Amino acid sequence: MRFDIAFIGFGTVGRGFADLLLEKRELLKEIGIEWKVVAISDIKGGSVMDPKGIDLAEAVRLADSGKGIERINGGKKGLGALETIRESGANFVVEVTWTNIKDGEPGYSHIRAALEMGKHVATTNKGPIALHYRELMKISSEKGGRLRFEGTVLSGTPVFNLFDGPLSANRVTSIRGIVNGTTNLILSEMERGRSYADVLKEAQRMGYAEADPTMDVEGWDAAAKAAILANHFFGADIKPDDVARKGITGIALEEVAGAIRKGGRIKLLARAWRDERGEARAEVSPTWLPASDPLASIGGVTNALTFSTDTLGEVTIVGPGAGRRATGYALLADMISIARSLA
């Protein structure tokens, strides 16, 4: 399988994927995948399009040093993202622009345009998948381009590809887990007697939390991920606003200490399941877990999901929920998944 790749967004995640493409080129050849990058479009770094191929190592070097990719020799410069998708001739679009869970833009328009042209798409962008899952999957089915989004929930830790592959004979009945590293880090540090405010300030200094941490601490990031899980595994049409949501801002230090005295821990859990009427549901809330629960031991920025299945019972997946290399790997896994689906 030959992929002509267009990057829409070339920030940390996009460059993480680029790193792995370069590093794993020979391994990919061994499994029947060859690639070249024909376009890169980034709101900060500019754009370049060249059907003969772009020097990806040079693009990464320029972007990592804070220089625009338009310094690359040759190719057509100055195209916007949608122009790049439509004019590049790419058959594989990597959409890694910023997340917006209000309307999914600009990622939604990028993904839709690519799928309408029959192109394959891999994205780590939660917004379009949480808000427009059903519509985008319908276009994918009608036009023939595959849509993969492994990195939207647990970064590079496998979820969707795992259940589309080795675990595909299992019917998932419910899902619960820790899907936001920032809030898990805060709760883990509060167990050591540190105040919420102090830990949040340190998380911001370390780059784990944004200057405005609302998306994380109020549970919006987890709600978007819960919606994606409910929509994919239970055929729902749930939006983040539909998810019953409670964050961690109201949790006092004494509550955290009390949970430990009772032999457990408080974790911010995202859940998706079918209720007794068979309707898909999703929620995010701080939850007390006994020490024996596999999710109780997950500390720091690590993420985890426990799937209840009809065949294997409970299956827990643990791994990093962020990072350049980890999230880049999700895109690589999606590319391999698409190639295998077309074989």
C-alpha positions in Angstrom: 0.0 0.0 0.0 1.3 3.4 -1.0 0.3 6.4 1.1 0.7 10.0 -0.2 0.4 11.9 3.0 -0.9 15.4 3.8 -0.4 16.8 7.3 -3.0 19.3 8.4 -1.3 20.6 11.5 2.3 20.1 12.2 2.6 20.8 15.9 3.9 18.4 18.6 1.6 15.5 17.6 2.1 15.8 13.9 5.9 15.9 14.3 5.6 12.9 16.7 4.0 11.0 13.8 6.7 12.3 11.4 9.4 11.1 13.8 8.0 7.6 13.7 7.5 7.6 9.9 11.2 8.3 9.5 12.3 5.9 12.2 10.0 3.0 11.1 10.3 3.3 7.4 12.0 -0.1 6.9 9.6 -1.8 9.3 6.7 -0.3 7.4 8.1 -1.6 4.1 8.3 -5.1 5.6 4.6 -5.0 6.2 3.8 -3.6 2.8 3.5 0.1 3.5 5.4 2.8 1.6 4.9 6.5 2.0 5.8 10.0 0.9 4.7 13.3 2.3 3.2 15.5 -0.4 1.8 18.4 1.7 2.1 20.0 5.1 -0.2 22.8 6.2 0.2 24.4 9.6 -1.4 27.6 10.9 1.8 28.8 12.4 4.5 27.2 10.3 3.0 27.9 6.9 2.4 25.3 4.1 4.2 23.5 1.4 2.9 21.1 -1.3 5.0 19.0 -3.6 3.6 15.9 -5.4 7.2 14.7 -5.9 7.6 14.5 -2.1 8.7 16.7 0.8 11.9 16.2 2.8 10.1 15.2 6.0 13.3 15.2 8.2 14.0 18.8 7.1 10.4 19.8 7.8 10.7 18.4 11.4 14.0 20.1 11.9 12.6 23.4 10.8 9.5 23.1 12.9 11.3 21.9 16.0 13.6 25.0 15.8 10.6 27.3 15.5 11.2 28.1 11.8 8.5 28.0 9.2 8.3 25.0 6.9 7.9 27.3 3.9 11.8 27.5 4.1 11.8 24.1 2.5 13.1 24.3 -1.1 10.7 23.8 -3.9 7.0 23.0 -3.9 4.0 25.3 -3.8 3.6 27.6 -0.8 0.9 29.6 0.9 -2.1 27.2 0.6 -4.7 27.0 3.4 -5.7 23.7 5.0 -8.7 23.1 2.8 -6.8 24.0 -0.3 -4.1 21.6 0.7 -6.6 18.8 1.2 -8.2 19.4 -2.2 -5.2 20.1 -4.3 -2.4 18.0 -2.9 -3.3 14.6 -4.4 -2.8 13.0 -1.1 -4.8 9.8 -0.4 -4.1 9.9 3.4 -4.8 13.0 5.5 -3.4 13.4 9.0 -5.6 15.9 10.8 -3.9 17.1 14.0 -5.1 20.7 14.5 -6.3 22.0 17.8 -9.3 20.5 19.7 -12.6 22.4 19.9 -15.5 20.6 21.5 -18.0 23.4 20.9 -18.4 22.9 17.1 -15.4 20.8 16.2 -13.9 23.4 13.9 -11.6 23.6 12.0 -10.9 19.9 12.2 -14.5 18.9 11.3 -14.3 20.8 8.0 -10.9 19.3 7.3 -12.0 15.7 7.9 -15.3 16.1 6.1 -13.6 17.6 3.0 -11.1 14.7 2.9 -13.7 12.0 3.4 -16.0 13.6 0.7 -13.1 13.1 -1.7 -12.6 9.5 -0.7 -9.4 10.1 1.1 -8.4 8.2 4.2 -8.1 10.1 7.4 -6.3 9.6 10.7 -6.9 12.1 13.5 -6.2 12.7 17.2 -8.6 15.6 17.3 -11.4 14.8 19.8 -13.8 17.6 18.8 -14.9 16.4 15.3 -15.2 12.8 16.5 -17.1 13.6 19.7 -19.5 16.0 17.9 -19.9 14.6 14.4 -19.1 10.9 14.7 -22.2 9.5 13.0 -22.1 11.9 10.1 -18.4 11.4 9.5 -18.6 7.6 9.6 -21.5 7.8 7.2 -19.5 9.8 4.7 -16.6 7.4 5.2 -18.8 4.4 4.4 -20.4 6.1 1.3 -17.2 7.5 -0.2 -14.8 4.7 0.7 -12.1 6.6 2.6 -11.3 5.1 6.0 -11.6 7.2 9.2 -9.5 6.2 12.2 -9.1 8.1 15.5 -7.1 5.9 17.9 -5.4 8.9 19.5 -8.6 10.7 20.6 -9.1 8.8 23.9 -5.9 7.2 25.3 -3.3 8.8 23.0 -1.1 5.9 21.7 -2.4 3.3 24.1 -4.6 1.0 21.9 -8.4 1.1 22.3 -10.3 1.1 19.0 -7.7 -0.8 17.0 -7.5 -3.4 19.8 -11.2 -4.1 19.7 -11.3 -4.0 15.9 -8.5 -6.6 15.9 -7.5 -9.2 18.6 -10.5 -8.4 20.8 -13.1 -8.1 18.0 -15.0 -11.2 19.1 -15.9 -9.6 22.4 -19.1 -7.7 22.9 -18.4 -4.7 25.1 -21.2 -4.1 27.7 -19.7 -1.2 29.7 -16.6 1.0 29.8 -15.1 3.0 32.7 -11.8 4.6 33.1 -9.3 7.4 33.8 -8.9 9.4 30.6 -7.5 12.7 31.7 -4.0 12.8 33.0 -4.1 16.3 34.5 -7.0 15.5 36.9 -5.5 12.2 37.8 -2.2 13.9 38.6 -3.9 16.4 40.8 -5.8 13.8 42.7 -2.7 11.7 43.1 -0.8 14.6 44.6 -3.7 15.5 46.9 -3.4 12.1 48.4 0.0 13.3 49.7 -1.6 16.1 51.6 -1.1 18.9 49.0 -3.9 21.3 48.3 -5.8 21.4 45.0 -4.6 25.0 44.3 -1.0 24.1 44.9 -1.0 21.0 42.7 -2.9 22.8 39.9 -0.3 25.6 39.9 2.5 23.1 39.7 0.7 21.2 36.9 0.4 24.4 35.0 4.1 25.2 35.5 5.1 21.7 34.3 2.9 22.0 31.2 0.3 19.3 32.2 -2.4 21.9 32.7 -3.3 24.9 30.6 -3.4 28.5 31.9 -7.2 28.0 31.8 -7.6 24.4 33.1 -11.4 24.3 32.7 -11.4 21.6 30.0 -9.6 19.3 32.3 -10.7 20.1 35.9 -14.4 20.6 35.0 -14.5 17.3 33.2 -15.0 18.5 29.6 -12.1 16.7 28.1 -13.2 13.5 29.8 -16.8 14.1 28.6 -15.7 14.4 25.0 -13.8 11.1 25.4 -16.8 9.4 27.1 -19.0 10.5 24.1 -16.6 9.0 21.6 -16.5 5.7 23.5 -20.4 5.6 23.7 -20.8 6.4 20.1 -18.2 3.9 18.8 -19.0 1.0 21.0 -22.7 1.4 21.6 -23.9 3.1 18.4 -25.0 6.2 20.2 -25.2 9.8 19.0 -24.1 11.4 22.2 -22.4 14.9 22.3 -20.2 16.1 25.1 -23.1 18.4 26.3 -25.2 15.2 26.7 -22.7 13.6 29.1 -23.6 13.9 32.8 -20.6 15.7 34.1 -18.9 16.7 37.4 -15.3 17.7 37.6 -12.9 17.8 40.5 -12.9 21.5 41.5 -15.3 20.8 44.4 -13.2 18.0 46.0 -11.7 19.0 49.3 -8.4 17.6 50.7 -10.4 15.9 53.5 -12.4 14.0 51.0 -9.3 12.6 49.4 -7.8 11.7 52.8 -11.1 10.1 53.9 -11.2 7.9 50.7 -7.8 6.6 51.6 -8.8 5.9 55.2 -11.7 3.9 53.9 -9.3 1.7 51.9 -9.7 3.3 48.5 -9.1 6.3 46.3 -11.1 9.0 44.5 -10.7 9.0 40.7 -12.3 11.0 38.0 -14.0 8.3 35.9 -15.5 8.5 32.5 -18.1 5.9 31.9 -20.2 4.6 29.0 -22.8 1.9 29.1 -26.2 0.7 28.1 -29.0 1.2 30.7 -31.7 -1.3 31.5 -33.7 0.1 28.5 -30.8 -0.5 26.1 -30.1 3.2 25.7 -26.5 4.3 25.6 -25.4 6.5 28.5 -22.2 8.4 29.4 -21.1 10.3 32.5 -18.0 11.8 34.1 -17.7 12.1 37.9 -15.3 11.7 40.8 -15.8 8.2 42.1 -14.6 6.3 45.2 -12.8 3.0 44.2 -11.7 0.2 46.5 -8.0 -0.5 46.5 -8.7 -3.8 44.8 -10.1 -2.1 41.7 -7.5 -2.1 38.9 -8.2 1.6 38.3 -7.4 2.6 41.9 -3.7 2.1 41.5 -3.4 4.3 38.4 -1.4 7.3 39.5 0.0 10.5 38.0 -0.7 11.3 34.3 -1.2 7.6 33.3 -4.6 6.7 31.8 -6.5 3.5 31.9 -9.8 2.0 30.7 -11.6 -1.1 32.0 -13.9 -2.8 29.5 -16.6 -5.3 30.6 -17.0 -7.9 27.9 -19.2 -10.9 27.4 -16.3 -13.3 26.7 -13.2 -12.2 28.6 -14.9 -10.4 31.5 -13.1 -7.3 32.5 -10.1 -6.2 30.4 -8.1 -3.2 31.7 -5.8 -1.3 29.3 -3.2 1.0 30.9 -0.8 3.4 29.2 0.4 7.0 28.6 -2.4 9.4 27.8 -0.3 12.1 26.2 3.1 12.9 24.7 4.7 13.5 21.3 5.8 10.0 20.7 2.8 8.2 22.3 0.2 10.3 20.4 2.3 10.1 17.2 2.2 6.3 17.6 -1.6 6.4 17.5 -1.5 7.9 14.0 1.0 5.3 12.9 -1.2 2.5 14.3 -4.2 4.1 12.4 -2.2 4.1 9.2 -1.3 0.4 9.6 -4.9 -0.4 10.4 -6.1 1.4 7.3 -3.6 -0.4 5.1 -4.7 -3.8 6.5 -8.3 -3.0 6.0 -7.6 -2.4 2.3 -5.5 -5.5 1.7 
